[in-house]
C-alpha cells in the first residue's frame, strides 16, 4: 500500500527500493535499452538543477511541448521536484494553440521537442514576452559553418565548393510549398542564399518546381529565412538551451555539492500544484485544469490493488505523454516498481515492439483497438473463401459461447434487474457445454493467432479517453484479449472507474475506484439523484477532483458544487448499483424540431460496427430529422469497387457514386433500426459521405482525437441543412 503523499516522495522511496531495476526502456538503434530507477532519478536531479541554474524557480509555470519520449518524463519529474507547474501540450500543437496555452498559463519558459515545435513557437500570432528561456529537447538544424553555430543547433553545409548544397536546395523547394517551414541560416548562409537567388532568377521557378512569379519566390524565401548565430542568446528576448546543456549544467553543480533541488523537494506538500492541463475544447475554449499532488497520488494508490498491477509488469507506452491517461500510467508504473517501454501508436512500430517487449499491460485509447479490429477484419477478407468462412464461423461461435459464459458469471450489465434468473443461467451453462469444444477449436484456428500479435504475455490493456465500441469490445473478448475499459477526465487525474481482470463487465466502464463516489442525477435538476438503471448526468466526488480551472473561478464554481464535480457525461448505473455505463455527453444531446431528444453517441457507436464506416457524426439540432456525416473506410470498399466495376477519378467522385451512396443508405437502415432498439425518429436519417477524414490539422478533431461538434456544424452547415431537411 502506497504511503507517500506526494509524487516526489513516491519516486524517492521507490528509487531506494528498486534502484537497479529497469524503470524505462528506450529505443536506440532499433534495440530497447534499459534505464534503471537510479539512473532515471539521477537524470531528473541533473535536469532540475540545470533549470535552477538558468533562472527557473519555485512556483514558476513552464510549457512542455512534446510527444511521448523518455526526456518528457525526466523534464516533468524535474519540474515537480522544483515545485514548478508544467503545462503539457501536444507536439503537433499549432502556433495559435501554443500561444494561447503559454500566454494564459503565465509560463516563463518552455521545453520544445525539436525544430517543428520551435517553428510553431516562432510563428505565434502574438508576442510572448513572458517566455525568457527555451529548452530544445532535440537540437535544430541550421545552415551554417560549425564555428558560427550555437550549442543548441546542428550545422548543415549550405554550399559545396562555390555551389549551393543539395540539402539547402531541397529545403528551398520545401519552403516554397509549405507555409509552416522556416529556413534557419547563419548570417553568412543568408548572404549566400540572397546572392544565389539573385544570380539564378531565370532558373528559380524550375529549381523550386513552382509557377509563382520570380520576385515573389525570392522575397518569400528571404522572409522565411531566420538568422541565427553564436550571439543569438545575447541579442534575443529569450535564451535557448539544449536539453543536453541543461543536464550537463546540473550534473556539474551536483558534483560540486549543490543541494537546492533536494531542499525544494523536501518542502513539497500534497496540495502543491503539479500541472495545468488544458482541456481539448470540444464545445468551448480550452480550460486550464489545475491538478495537485493528492489528485495523482489517489490514482496511483487506488489502481494497483484493483487492477493487480505489480513490480513484475511491463507497460508499453504508445500514447502521448501529454495525455493525462498516459501520464498517470507512467506514474503508476513508477509507483509499483514496474517498467515502461516507449513505443508509438503506428502499426509498423507498435506491432514489432509488442513482439519484442512482450508487455503485460498497455494504456490505450479506443482508436488503437478499432484499428487492430479493422486490420484483423481486412486481413481475413484478403484471405481465401475458406479462410473467410472459418473466420466468420469462429466469431459467430465465440459470440454465442461468450454470451452464455457472461450470463453464468454475471459479467453482462443489467439495468432492469439485479441478476439473471436461475433458468437463464441453467440454459447458459447448457450452451457452454454444447459449444465448449467448438470454441476451443476456434481458438486454435483463429483467436490464438490474433493474441500472438500482442506478444503473448499481455495480461490486459486499459482503454480510456473515449468509448470502446460494443462490437470491438466483443471481438477482443471473444479472442481472449482482455481490454478493460476505464472512465475518467482530465479534471479527475483522470481515472474514476475501470473494469478489471476479476470484474470485466462488458459494455460498461466498471466499478468506481476506492475513495471515488459516483452518482447519477436528473439532467434538469442535479440535486435529484436517480434510481439505479435510469440515465442521467454523472457526478463524482473524492480526492482525485481537481483544484479548479486556472484563472476561472466562475467556471470552477459551476463545475464543482459541494465537492461534487459535474462530468457533463450521461450515464446509468446497473440495477445493483455496482457498475457504470456511459451513453453520451449532456451537451451533445440533439433536440429535434419535434421536441425529441437524441443522444448521438449511441447512434455513432452503432454505425461504426459497419466495416465500411471509418468515422461518423450524427447531426440534426433544431432540424426536422437527423442526418449523419460519414467518412467511409475506403480500403474495405475496394472489393465493392472491383466487383461492381465502379470507376472514378478521385475520392470526391467516389462519395457521389449512386452505388456507393446506396450501400451506405442500406448500412444506416440496417444498423439504426427498430429491431436494434432505436426509436422511429432515430431511424429516419439523411446521409452525406465525406471524401476526407476528420483530423486535428483540419480542425474537426481535438488533440485527443475527439469530435469537435461545434466545428463540424459550422464547417458542414450547408450539407447538414440539405440532409436534415
Beta strands, then each sheet from edge to edge (+ up, - down):
strand 1: 22-28
strand 2: 31-36
strand 3: 61-65
strand 4: 85-89
strand 5: 109-112
strand 6: 133-136
strand 7: 140-143
strand 8: 153-156
strand 9: 159-160
strand 10: 163-164
strand 11: 183-185
strand 12: 225-227
strand 13: 239-242
strand 14: 273-278
strand 15: 288-292
strand 16: 314-317
strand 17: 339-342
strand 18: 361-364
strand 19: 460-463
strand 20: 483-489
strand 21: 494-498
strand 22: 511-512
strand 23: 517-522
strand 24: 525-529
strand 25: 536-541
strand 26: 548-549
strand 27: 560-561
strand 28: 564-573
strand 29: 580-585
strand 30: 590-591
strand 31: 597-598
strand 32: 613-619
strand 33: 626-632
strand 34: 685-690
sheet 1: 2+ 1- 17- 16- 18- 19- 20- 21+ 22-
sheet 2: 4+ 3+ 5+ 6+ 13+
sheet 3: 7+ 8+
sheet 4: 9+ 10-
sheet 5: 11+ 12+
sheet 6: 14+ 15- 26+
sheet 7: 24+ 23- 25+ 28- 27+
sheet 8: 24+ 23- 25+ 28- 29+
sheet 9: 30+ 31-
sheet 10: 32+ 33- 34-
end
